[in-house]
Amino acid sequence: MSTKCTIAHDASFHFYQEMLDDDHVYLELRTTQFEARYGHVVIPIPVHIWETIRPLGGVRLDLVDKDDSELLAMVDV
């Protein structure tokens, strides 16, 4: 059973969160060059991938003050 919760993906990337890790999101890139040394990794993110994941990273603070009935009403629409 996978513990990955997909946020966005296509054939060249997988952007996801681990079910038991509320502090991180993960970006898996396929066939991408990278530079690594001890304690340091540089991964170039192709623009089409960045443009796909960029709008997904924000926290919805506008929902903080809503109670359960208001949230359920938004989902039922």
N, C-alpha and C positions, 0 to 999 in steps of 0.2 A: 504494500500500500504506500502510495506517494504522500509525502507531507508537504508538497509544493502547492501553493495556491497561485495560479497564473494570473498576472495582471495584464500582460500583453505578450504576444509571440508571433513569429513567422519562421520561415525556414532558416534564417540567419541569426536569430536571437531568441532568448527566453527571459522575460522579466517577471520575477515572481517573489513571493514571500513564503518563508517556511512557517508552517502552522503554529509551531511552538516558539517562534522568535518574533516578538512584537517590536524589536528594536532595529531590525535591518530589513532591507529588500535586497534582492540579488539579481544581477544581470549576467547571464551566460551568453557569450558571443561565440559563434562558430566560424572557423576559418579566418580569424583575425590575428594579425601580427601583434606581438606585445614585447615589452622590455621589462625584465625582472632582475632584481638583485636583492640581497638580504634586506628585508624590511621595507621594500619599495617595489611597486608594480605600476607600470604605465600601460594602459590599454586604450588605443584609439577607438572611439565610438563613432561609427559611420553616421552621417547626418540624418539619413532616413530613419535610422533606429532612434536617434535622439529625438527627432520630431514626433515619433510615435509615442515614446514614453514620457516626454516632457510634460504634457498636460495631465498625466496620471499621478504625478508625485505629490500634489498638494493635499493638505489636510482640510477637510470640510468643517471649518470652525463655525460656519453658519448653522450647523445642526446641533451645536452644543447646548443651546438653551431650549431646545424643543423637548416636549415630554413624549412618552411612548405613544399616546394616541395620535399626536401630530405626525410622528415618524411613520406610523402604520398607515395613516391617511395618505401620505406621500407615496408609499409603496403600492397601495391599492388603486391608484389612479390609472 
